Amino acid sequence: VVATASLLSACGGETSSNGDTTTYTDATYGYSFQYPSSWKVQQGDTADVSAGSASAASVGVYDPKGAVAEDTYIDMVQISVYQLNVVVDESVMPEIKTEVEGVLDSLEGQAGDLTTLEPLTEVTVGDMTGYRVTYSFSKNNAPVTSTLYFLFSGDKEYQLTVQAADTNWEAKQGVFDALLASFRPGAAE
């Protein structure tokens, strides 16, 4: 999902602060992650285009001092949770890759100026395996870079989108790396 945060924000789920970072824990699905305490939480889907079916839960965190194009914050992380009909293990990953490729084809068809910077590759984040792809595009005439992660844990898919204005992309990598390293899926059902 190519994500952007509007100027409105509302907090759902639980947060706890530890000085420089705040931990967000989703009340329903139990996933958690840390983000800079100076960033803001926005509950719900903030995507401009969809990547398949509707998510079961979605939250974004954005840098209120980061890049803004018109009324849209650009430097952000969006996390969406999808409930799957199957428990994902190594045996179904080839089928999962085909599904992810289909989602990306649909996404690329919706967003006219999407350019692939890094093609779809396998990735491991914590104990979760999955895929990632990096795109560039423009949002309200602002050049943006965005990496999409499709991560799987049990019967859940977590789509994490990290994005920043091109001018901030390198500077935000530490924040993005720390958030990814802190991400914990909810308990398997």
N, C-alpha and C positions, 0 to 999 in steps of 0.2 A: 504494500500500500504506500503510495506517495502521500506523505502526511504534511499537514500544516496546522498550526494552532491559531485559532482566532483570538481576539483580544479578551474575550470572556474566559474566565476560568472558574472551575468549581472543584472541590475536593471530595472524592468518595473513597472508601477504603480507609485504612489506618496509616498514619505517618508517625514516625518517632525520629527526633533529631539527636544527632551526636556531634555538635559543633559544626564542622565543615560540611557534613553530609546528613541527609535525611533518608530514612528507610521507608519505602512505601510497601505495604502488604495488602493485597487484595482480599477483602472480607469474604468473598464468595469462593474464589478459586485458590487462594492461599499462596500465590506466587508473590515474590518480593524482589526488590532491587534497591540499590542506593543511588542517590543523585545529589548534586550540589545543593546545599540548603538555600542558596540564593535563587534557585530555579523554582518555577511554579508548576503545580499539578493541574491538569485538565482531564476530568473524567469524561469518558465516552469517545466515540469515533470522531476523529478530526480529519478524515481522509477526503481528498478531493475526487479521487477515483477509487473504485472498489477492486478488490483482488479475489473475486469469487463470492462465496456465501457470506452472510453476515456473521460477525464475530459474536461470541457469547459474552465477552467483556473486553473493554478497551480503556486504556489510560495513556495520557501523554504527559511528559514533563518538558518544559521549555525555558529558555534563558530570556528573562524579560529585558536584559540589557544587550541581548544579541541582535542579530539582523532582523529588520522588519521591512517588508515590502507591502506598501499600502497599509492595510489593517491586519496583516498576517505575520506572526512570529515564525521565523524560518529555522533557527537553531534549536533542535528538539530531538526527543526520542519518543516514539509511539510504540506501545505494546498492545497487541490484540491476541486474545485467546480464542481458540476454536476447539469445540468438543468433537472428537472423531468417533466414527463407528467401529474403529479397530484399534487394538493396542499395537503401537509401532515398535518393531524390533528390526534387526538387521535384515531379516528375510523379506520384508516389505519395502525396504528403501528404494529398490529400482522402480517399483510402482509409484512410490511417493515422489521420486524425482520427475517422473512423467507428469504427475499431477501438478507439481510446482512449475514445470515448464509450460503447461497449459495456462496456469494462472498468469505467468509472466507474459505469455503471448497476448492474453486478454488485456492485461495492464498496458502493454506497449501499444495495443490497438486503440486504447482510450486516450492515451497521453501522446499527443502528436509530436512533441519535441524531445522525447525520451531517448537518450543516447547511452548505450552500454559502455561503461568505463572498465569494468571487470566482469567477465562472464560468470555464469552460474558455476560455483565450485562447492565441493563438500567442505563442511566446517564442523568443529566440535566446540561447544561453549559449555564449560562445566562438564556435567555428565550427559548433556544432550548432544545428539548428532543432528545434522541437517544440512542446509544449503544457504549460500549467500550470493548476492549479486549487487553490483554498484552501478548506479545510473547518474547521469547529469541531466538537468532540465532547467527551465526557467519558471519562476513563480512571480507573477506580476512584474515581469522584466528583470528579475534578480536571478543571476546564475546560481544554481543550487546543486550540491552533490548529496546523494542519498544511498546508503547501503541497507538492503533488506535481508534479514535473517529469517529463515524458516526452520524452526527448531522443534524437536519432538521429544516428549516425555510421556510414556504410557499412552493414554488415549487423548492426549492434549497436543495441540500444535500452538506454538507461540511464534507470532510474527513480530519481530522487533525491527523497527525502522529507525536508523540513526541518520540525521541529516543536518546540514548546515549550509549557509551561504558559502559559495566558493571561497570568498575572502576569509572566512572563519574556519574552513574545513580542517586544515592542519592544526590550528590552535585548539579545536574541540576534541581532537583524537584522544587525549588523556581522559577527558570526561567520559567519552563513549567507551573506551577500553575499561575504565573502572566500573561503569554501569554494567557492562556485559559480564565482567568478572564477578560482580556481586549478585547477578540475577540467579534466583532459585525458583524452580518450578514448584507448583503446589504438590501436595501429596497425591500419589497415584491412587486411583479409586479401584 
